[in-house]
Amino acid sequence: MKEYQTITEISGPLVFAEVDEPVGYDEIVEIETPNGETKRGQILESSDGLVAIQVFEGTTGIDKNASVRFLGETLKMPVTEDLLGRVLDGSGQPIDGGPDIVPDDRHDIVGEAINPFSREYPEEFIQSGVSAIDGMNTLVRGQKLPIFSASGLPHNNLALQIARQATVPEDDESEDDSSEFAVIFGAMGITAEEANEFMEDFERTGALERSVVFMNLADDPAVERTVTPRMALTTAEYLAFEKDYHVLVILTDMTNYCEALREIGAAREEVPGRRGYPGYMYTDLAQLYERAGRIEGREGSVTQIPILTMPGDDDTHPIPDLTGYITEGQIYIDRNLNSQGIEPPINPLPSLSRLMDDGIGEGLTREDHGDVSDQMFAAYAEGEDLRDLVNIVGREALSERDNTYLDFADRFEEEFLDQGFDTNRTIEETLEIGWDLLSMFPKTELNRIDEELIEQHYREDVGDEPAEEVAAD
């Protein structure tokens, strides 16, 4: 292992050094500052006689007298089942005051691409306990389903709710099956206040026992954010494909991750792409998102819920735009619903789960799930259109049928969408509330539901009683 004192330039999070032998891409570097501090970095670019190193801990204290050592290996994550219940920083070091990690193995954080031939198609239901997701945009094992939010909206509360409530219902028959579901929570660029809220909730609800938390704060080096999701996903792959866990990976906030990519690209003086982001950002995001999935012959699965805040509420911004191309749908957090006090403020109309049809139905949830979802979607969409008409002609000018759709839209938001961040609904409870709301209409209006299902579930004379109370009865 050679040691160099040939640093030629320091630019933002990057250090440039001269070398006299080939150095591998992504190789790990140790930089010892003149005051004896050791910092870790990674090779970003390697050419004849010169390397570019991104420093995880920031370049403060590094000058041209610092020593550079190339370790001859890529960055690896120490993995073990004992990581469950631990809190780590963005580069995988424990910050919870617990003992050092004694790994069973060390895995490369870049991961290995899943052979398309070996992928199993995702079609098994994951219950989040949130009606707007379970009932209208169902999440299935092995899926990547992002949450599109914006600044000031409660996406963190939704992330915590999913983290503590998510289960695999089919495994509930056995007392031991709950241990087969794990949550990997990767936070990038969050504030200290947000970090404290996350940890208080994890500890209060006991969700930490089945979770591994990676925490990169806003005042941590931006370069570390490029490592955090890879550390989280490497841990998820180990638990899923070697220990047979069903793993849910929640990554927040992907916007901060992409901002770190832009910062590094600017320091490298790369030719920028759209809005200053690197031209390779699509490829970089795909490398992360495509690590979700199931492998034939393996019991475990990796499911991803990346969360991103759309700058300026703009879903055509490069980050949500590229994410939408790669992933299988999106969940929209709506600012108008949030201003009405609806929790969680998920708007089902622009939301989509492309794998929902394969994860619901007889043997997976209930045979009426798809029909109820389709009918509620159509009814709510018509109610939303009629709200615009009411602003022009007034409600008195509408027919009795139209007024029923307006009433449905109001009750749908108040009773189906608005459940609070502490309420955990089973899929049966969600569908029962759906039937109580749909029973506001005459049977002739339920044209998206099979007649046998209508005869089985339709409620006669529901009236104006709140759907949750009817379901409870």
C-alpha positions in Angstrom: 0.0 0.0 0.0 1.7 3.1 -1.3 1.5 6.5 0.4 1.6 9.7 -1.6 2.0 13.4 -0.7 1.1 14.6 -4.2 -2.1 16.6 -3.7 -2.3 19.2 -6.4 -5.7 20.8 -5.9 -8.6 20.9 -3.4 -12.0 21.9 -4.9 -15.1 21.8 -2.7 -15.6 18.1 -1.7 -12.9 16.9 -4.1 -9.2 16.4 -3.8 -6.9 15.9 -6.8 -3.7 13.9 -6.5 -0.9 12.7 -8.8 -0.1 9.0 -8.9 2.5 6.9 -10.7 0.4 3.7 -11.0 -3.2 2.8 -12.1 -5.8 3.3 -9.4 -9.3 1.7 -9.7 -12.6 3.5 -10.0 -14.5 3.7 -6.7 -11.4 2.6 -4.7 -11.3 3.7 -1.1 -8.7 6.2 0.0 -7.5 7.3 3.4 -6.2 10.9 3.7 -4.2 11.8 6.7 -4.1 15.5 7.5 -1.0 17.3 8.9 -2.7 17.4 12.4 -3.1 13.6 12.4 -6.8 13.3 11.5 -7.7 10.5 9.0 -10.5 11.0 6.5 -12.0 8.5 4.1 -12.7 9.2 0.4 -13.5 7.4 -2.8 -12.0 7.6 -6.3 -14.4 9.4 -8.6 -12.2 9.6 -11.7 -8.9 8.0 -12.6 -6.7 8.9 -15.5 -3.0 8.6 -16.3 -1.1 10.2 -13.5 -4.1 11.9 -11.8 -7.0 10.9 -9.6 -10.1 12.8 -8.3 -11.1 11.8 -4.8 -14.4 12.7 -3.2 -14.0 13.0 0.6 -16.8 11.7 2.7 -16.1 13.8 5.8 -15.4 17.0 3.9 -12.1 18.6 2.9 -11.7 20.9 5.9 -8.2 20.5 7.4 -6.7 18.9 4.2 -3.9 20.8 2.5 -1.2 19.9 0.0 0.9 18.4 2.7 -1.6 15.7 3.5 -0.8 12.0 2.9 -3.0 9.9 0.5 -3.2 6.1 0.9 -5.0 3.9 -1.6 -6.5 0.8 0.1 -7.1 -1.3 -3.0 -10.7 -2.1 -2.4 -14.1 -0.5 -2.8 -16.3 0.8 0.0 -18.0 -2.1 1.8 -20.8 -2.3 4.4 -20.3 -4.6 7.4 -23.5 -6.7 7.5 -25.1 -8.8 10.2 -28.6 -9.5 11.5 -27.6 -7.7 14.7 -27.9 -4.4 12.8 -31.6 -4.5 13.5 -32.4 -2.0 16.2 -29.2 0.1 15.5 -28.8 3.7 14.4 -25.9 4.5 12.1 -24.6 7.7 10.5 -24.7 8.2 6.7 -21.5 6.3 6.2 -22.5 3.2 8.3 -20.8 4.1 11.6 -22.8 3.5 14.8 -24.1 6.7 16.5 -26.5 5.2 19.1 -23.9 4.6 21.8 -24.1 0.9 21.3 -21.2 -1.6 20.8 -19.1 -1.7 17.6 -20.6 -3.8 14.8 -19.2 -7.3 14.6 -20.0 -8.2 11.0 -20.8 -11.6 9.5 -19.6 -10.4 6.2 -18.7 -7.2 4.3 -20.6 -6.4 1.1 -19.7 -4.0 -1.6 -22.2 -1.0 -1.4 -22.5 -0.9 -5.2 -24.5 -4.1 -5.0 -25.0 -6.6 -7.8 -27.6 -6.2 -10.5 -30.5 -8.7 -10.3 -30.5 -10.9 -13.4 -33.8 -10.1 -15.2 -34.3 -13.9 -15.8 -34.1 -14.5 -12.1 -36.5 -11.8 -11.1 -39.8 -12.9 -9.7 -42.7 -10.7 -10.6 -43.9 -8.6 -7.7 -47.5 -9.6 -6.8 -47.8 -10.0 -3.0 -49.6 -7.4 -0.9 -47.9 -5.3 1.7 -50.3 -3.6 4.2 -49.2 -0.1 5.1 -52.2 0.6 7.3 -53.0 3.7 5.2 -56.3 3.5 3.3 -55.3 5.8 0.5 -52.4 3.5 -0.3 -53.8 0.0 0.5 -57.2 0.7 -1.0 -56.3 2.8 -4.0 -52.6 2.5 -4.8 -51.6 -0.8 -3.3 -47.9 -1.5 -2.5 -46.6 -5.0 -3.3 -43.4 -6.8 -2.3 -40.5 -6.0 -4.6 -42.0 -2.8 -5.9 -40.5 0.6 -6.0 -43.2 3.2 -5.3 -42.1 6.8 -4.6 -43.9 9.5 -2.6 -44.0 12.8 -4.4 -44.2 15.6 -1.9 -43.1 19.3 -1.6 -41.6 21.6 1.0 -43.8 22.1 4.1 -45.9 19.0 3.6 -46.0 16.1 6.1 -44.2 13.5 4.1 -42.0 12.6 7.1 -45.1 11.8 9.2 -46.3 9.5 6.5 -42.9 7.9 6.2 -42.9 7.2 10.0 -46.5 5.9 9.8 -45.6 3.4 7.1 -42.4 2.4 8.9 -44.2 1.4 12.1 -47.4 0.0 10.5 -46.2 -1.9 7.4 -46.8 -5.7 7.6 -47.1 -8.7 5.4 -50.7 -9.8 6.3 -50.2 -13.4 5.1 -47.6 -13.9 7.7 -49.8 -13.0 10.6 -50.9 -16.6 11.2 -47.6 -17.3 13.0 -46.3 -15.5 16.0 -42.8 -15.6 14.7 -43.6 -14.1 11.3 -43.5 -10.5 12.5 -39.7 -10.8 12.8 -39.5 -11.6 9.1 -40.5 -8.1 8.2 -37.8 -5.4 8.6 -37.6 -1.7 7.8 -34.4 0.1 6.5 -34.8 3.9 7.0 -32.3 6.0 5.2 -32.4 9.8 5.9 -30.3 12.2 3.7 -29.8 15.8 4.4 -32.4 16.2 7.1 -32.3 18.7 10.0 -31.4 17.8 13.5 -35.0 18.6 14.5 -36.3 16.1 12.0 -33.8 13.5 13.1 -34.9 13.9 16.7 -38.6 13.5 15.7 -37.7 10.4 13.7 -35.8 8.8 16.6 -38.5 9.7 19.2 -41.2 8.1 17.1 -39.1 5.0 16.4 -38.3 4.6 20.1 -41.9 5.5 21.3 -43.6 3.0 19.1 -41.0 0.2 19.3 -40.5 0.2 15.5 -36.7 0.6 16.1 -36.5 -3.1 17.1 -37.2 -4.3 13.6 -35.4 -1.3 11.8 -32.0 -0.2 10.8 -31.7 3.6 10.7 -29.1 5.5 8.6 -29.0 9.2 9.5 -27.2 11.8 7.3 -27.9 15.3 8.7 -28.0 18.6 6.8 -24.7 19.8 8.3 -23.0 16.5 7.4 -20.8 16.5 4.2 -22.9 16.4 1.0 -20.7 13.7 -0.4 -21.8 11.4 2.4 -25.3 11.6 1.0 -24.2 9.7 -2.1 -23.1 6.8 0.1 -26.1 6.7 2.5 -28.7 5.1 0.2 -26.2 2.5 -1.0 -25.3 1.6 2.5 -29.1 1.2 3.3 -29.8 -0.9 0.2 -26.8 -3.2 0.8 -28.1 -3.9 4.3 -31.5 -4.5 2.8 -30.2 -7.0 0.2 -28.3 -8.9 2.9 -31.4 -9.2 5.2 -33.6 -10.1 2.2 -31.6 -12.5 0.2 -29.4 -14.1 2.8 -31.7 -13.9 5.9 -35.1 -14.2 4.2 -36.6 -11.0 5.5 -39.2 -9.0 3.7 -37.5 -5.6 3.8 -39.1 -2.2 3.2 -36.6 0.5 2.4 -37.7 4.1 3.0 -35.3 6.8 1.6 -35.9 10.4 2.4 -35.2 12.9 0.8 -34.0 11.9 -2.7 -34.0 15.6 -3.6 -31.1 16.2 -1.1 -29.3 13.2 -2.7 -29.6 14.7 -6.2 -28.5 18.1 -4.9 -25.3 16.4 -3.7 -24.8 14.9 -7.1 -25.1 18.4 -8.6 -22.6 19.8 -6.1 -20.1 17.1 -6.9 -20.7 17.6 -10.7 -20.0 21.3 -10.3 -16.8 20.7 -8.4 -15.6 18.4 -11.2 -16.5 21.0 -13.8 -18.8 18.6 -15.6 -21.0 19.8 -18.4 -24.4 20.2 -16.7 -27.7 18.7 -17.9 -31.2 19.9 -17.2 -31.3 22.7 -14.5 -27.7 22.1 -13.7 -28.0 18.4 -12.7 -25.5 15.9 -14.0 -26.4 14.3 -17.3 -25.9 10.8 -15.7 -28.5 11.4 -12.9 -31.0 9.1 -14.6 -28.5 6.3 -14.6 -27.5 7.0 -11.0 -31.1 7.0 -9.8 -31.8 3.8 -11.7 -28.8 2.1 -10.0 -30.6 2.7 -6.7 -34.2 2.1 -7.6 -33.6 -1.1 -9.5 -32.1 -2.7 -6.4 -35.7 -3.4 -5.4 -37.2 -6.7 -6.3 -37.5 -10.4 -5.6 -35.2 -13.2 -6.7 -36.4 -16.6 -7.8 -35.6 -19.2 -5.2 -35.2 -16.6 -2.4 -37.8 -16.1 0.3 -37.0 -12.5 1.0 -37.8 -9.3 -0.9 -36.7 -5.7 -1.1 -39.4 -3.0 -1.5 -38.6 0.7 -1.9 -40.5 3.8 -0.9 -38.2 6.7 -2.0 -39.5 10.1 -0.8 -38.7 13.3 -2.7 -39.8 17.0 -2.4 -40.6 18.5 -5.7 -38.9 22.0 -6.0 -41.7 24.5 -6.5 -44.3 21.8 -6.4 -43.2 21.1 -10.0 -43.6 17.4 -11.1 -41.8 18.2 -14.4 -38.6 19.0 -12.4 -35.8 16.6 -13.4 -35.9 14.7 -10.0 -39.6 13.6 -10.0 -39.6 13.4 -13.8 -36.7 10.9 -13.9 -38.0 9.0 -10.8 -41.3 8.6 -12.5 -39.7 7.0 -15.5 -37.8 4.4 -13.4 -40.3 3.5 -10.7 -43.7 1.7 -10.8 -46.0 4.6 -10.0 -46.1 7.4 -7.4 -48.0 8.6 -4.3 -48.9 12.3 -4.4 -49.0 14.4 -1.2 -51.5 17.2 -2.0 -51.1 20.7 -0.7 -54.8 21.5 -0.9 -55.8 18.4 1.1 -53.1 19.3 3.7 -54.6 22.8 4.1 -58.0 21.2 4.8 -56.3 19.3 7.7 -56.6 15.8 6.1 -54.0 13.4 7.4 -52.3 11.9 5.5 -53.1 14.3 2.6 -52.7 11.7 -0.2 -54.5 12.6 -3.4 -55.5 9.3 -5.1 -56.3 10.9 -8.5 -52.7 11.7 -9.7 -51.3 8.8 -7.7 -50.7 5.4 -9.3 -49.4 2.0 -8.4 -48.7 0.1 -11.7 -48.4 -3.2 -10.0 -51.6 -2.9 -7.9 -53.7 -5.2 -10.1 -51.3 -8.0 -9.5 -51.2 -7.6 -5.8 -54.9 -7.6 -5.0 -57.8 -9.8 -5.4 -58.9 -13.2 -4.2 -56.2 -14.9 -2.1 -54.2 -11.7 -1.8 -56.6 -9.2 -0.3 -60.3 -9.5 -1.1 -62.0 -10.3 -4.4 -63.9 -7.0 -4.3 -60.7 -4.9 -3.8 -60.2 -3.9 -7.4 -63.8 -3.1 -8.1 -64.2 -1.0 -5.0 -61.0 0.9 -5.8 -62.1 1.6 -9.4 -65.6 2.7 -8.4 -64.3 5.1 -5.7 -61.7 6.5 -8.1 -64.3 7.2 -10.7 -66.8 8.7 -8.2 -64.2 10.9 -6.6 -63.0 12.1 -10.0 -66.5 13.0 -11.0 -67.1 14.8 -7.7 -63.9 16.8 -8.2 -65.1 17.9 -11.7 -68.5 18.9 -10.3 -66.8 21.1 -7.6 -65.4 23.2 -10.4 -68.9 23.5 -11.9 -70.4 24.5 -8.6 -68.1 27.5 -8.5 -69.7 28.7 -11.8 -73.4 27.8 -11.6 -74.0 27.1 -7.8 -75.0 23.9 -6.2 -78.7 24.5 -6.6 -78.4 24.3 -10.4 -77.2 20.7 -10.2 -79.3 17.5 -10.3 -79.9 15.2 -7.4 -77.4 12.7 -8.9 -74.7 15.4 -9.2 -75.3 16.5 -5.6 -74.8 12.9 -4.5 -71.4 12.8 -6.2 -70.5 16.1 -4.4 -71.5 14.6 -1.1 -69.5 11.5 -1.8 -66.3 13.6 -2.6 -66.7 15.4 0.8 -67.2 12.2 2.7 -64.5 10.3 0.8 -62.0 12.9 2.0 -63.3 13.1 5.5 -63.8 9.4 6.2 -61.6 7.5 3.8 -58.5 9.7 3.2 -58.5 11.4 6.6 -57.5 8.7 9.1 -54.7 10.5 11.1 -51.1 9.5 11.3 -51.6 7.2 14.3 -54.5 5.1 12.9 -53.6 1.6 11.5 -56.3 0.2 9.3 -56.4 -3.4 8.0 -57.3 -3.9 4.4 -60.7 -5.3 5.5 -61.5 -2.1 7.4 -60.4 0.0 4.5 -62.7 -1.9 2.1 -65.6 -1.8 4.5 -65.4 2.0 4.7 -65.3 2.0 0.9 -68.5 0.0 0.7 -70.2 2.3 3.2 -69.4 5.3 1.1 -70.3 3.7 -2.2 -73.7 2.7 -0.7 -74.6 6.4 -0.9 -75.3 5.7 -4.6 -78.2 3.7 -6.0 -77.0 0.3 -7.3 -77.4 1.4 -10.9 -74.6 3.9 -10.4 -72.1 1.2 -9.3 -71.3 0.2 -12.9 -67.7 -0.8 -12.2 -68.5 -3.5 -9.6 -69.7 -7.1 -10.3 -73.4 -7.6 -9.5 -72.6 -10.5 -7.2 -70.3 -8.3 -5.1 -72.9 -5.6 -4.9 -75.5 -8.1 -3.6 -73.0 -9.3 -1.0 -71.6 -6.0 0.3 -74.0 -3.2 -0.6 -75.5 -1.5 2.5 -79.1 -0.6 2.5 -80.2 2.7 4.1 -76.7 3.7 5.2 -77.9 7.3 5.3 -75.5 10.0 6.6 -73.9 8.0 9.4 -70.1 8.2 9.2 -68.6 5.3 7.4 -66.1 4.5 10.1 -69.0 4.1 12.6 -70.9 1.8 10.3 -67.8 -0.3 9.7 -67.2 -0.6 13.4 -70.8 -1.7 14.0 
